[in-house]
């Protein structure tokens, strides 16, 4: 009767570790996106005050777009990280679910890109 309790304790530790890693990943991604957006806004403000150069004028909006792209990519990165964690822990059912979610996201992205290209002509 002791074995199931030990197994449950090990599983709980693994889940806590996965949660901690995912929380750190999402926090780092959020900070990165905030830093990129802030740098882009500051760069744009500086370009408006000082004589705008081509580099500063292009860099500001590019940094802001990069920060927004990081925010959009965070859920996909989370699912990919979960898939890797499930594969490492040999939990193949959840690994398959995570891969299915990634496939659905990829299909949606491909359809969206194709639809956008179709509308553009």
C-alpha positions in Angstrom: 0.0 0.0 0.0 3.0 2.3 0.4 3.9 2.3 -3.3 0.9 4.3 -4.5 1.5 7.0 -2.0 5.1 7.3 -3.0 4.1 7.4 -6.6 1.6 10.2 -5.9 4.2 12.2 -4.1 6.7 11.9 -7.0 4.0 12.9 -9.5 3.1 15.9 -7.3 6.7 17.0 -7.3 6.9 16.6 -11.1 3.8 18.7 -11.6 5.1 21.4 -9.2 8.4 21.5 -11.1 6.6 21.7 -14.5 4.4 24.5 -13.1 7.5 26.4 -11.9 9.3 26.1 -15.2 6.2 27.2 -17.2 5.7 30.2 -14.8 9.3 31.2 -15.3 9.0 30.9 -19.1 5.8 33.0 -19.2 7.3 35.6 -16.8 10.5 35.9 -18.9 8.5 36.2 -22.1 6.3 38.8 -20.6 9.3 40.8 -19.3 10.9 40.5 -22.8 7.9 41.7 -24.6 7.5 44.6 -22.2 11.1 45.6 -22.6 10.9 45.4 -26.4 7.7 47.5 -26.5 9.2 50.1 -24.1 12.4 50.3 -26.1 10.4 50.8 -29.2 8.3 53.5 -27.7 11.3 55.3 -26.2 13.1 55.0 -29.5 10.2 56.5 -31.4 9.9 59.3 -28.8 13.6 60.1 -29.0 13.3 60.2 -32.8 10.5 62.7 -32.6 12.5 65.0 -30.2 15.9 64.7 -31.8 16.4 64.9 -35.5 14.9 61.6 -36.8 17.4 59.3 -38.5 16.5 56.5 -40.7 17.8 53.9 -38.2 15.9 55.3 -35.2 12.7 55.8 -37.2 12.7 52.2 -38.4 13.9 50.7 -35.1 11.1 52.0 -32.9 8.1 50.4 -34.7 10.1 47.3 -35.4 10.8 46.9 -31.6 7.2 47.4 -30.8 6.1 44.9 -33.4 8.6 42.4 -32.0 7.3 42.9 -28.5 3.7 42.2 -29.7 4.9 39.1 -31.6 6.5 37.8 -28.4 3.2 38.3 -26.5 1.3 36.5 -29.3 3.9 33.6 -29.4 3.9 33.0 -25.6 1.0 30.5 -25.6 2.5 28.6 -28.5 5.8 28.4 -26.7 4.1 27.3 -23.6 2.4 24.4 -25.4 5.7 23.4 -27.1 7.5 23.5 -23.7 4.7 21.3 -22.2 5.1 18.8 -25.0 8.9 18.6 -24.3 8.3 18.2 -20.6 5.7 15.5 -21.2 8.1 13.7 -23.6 10.9 13.8 -21.0 8.6 12.4 -18.3 7.4 9.7 -20.7 3.8 10.8 -20.4 2.9 10.0 -24.0 -0.8 10.6 -23.7 -0.3 14.3 -22.7 2.6 14.6 -25.2 0.2 13.5 -28.0 -2.4 16.0 -26.8 0.2 18.8 -26.8 1.4 17.8 -30.2 -2.2 17.8 -31.4 -2.7 21.3 -30.1 0.5 22.5 -31.8 -0.8 20.9 -35.1 -4.1 22.7 -34.7 -2.3 26.0 -34.1 -0.1 25.4 -37.2 -3.1 24.5 -39.3 -4.8 27.7 -38.2 -1.7 29.7 -39.0 -1.4 28.1 -42.4 -5.0 28.7 -43.2 -4.8 32.3 -42.1 -1.7 33.0 -44.2 -3.3 31.3 -47.2 -6.5 33.3 -46.7 -4.5 36.5 -46.4 -2.6 35.7 -49.6 -5.9 34.9 -51.3 -7.4 38.2 -50.4 -4.3 40.1 -51.5 -4.7 38.7 -54.9 
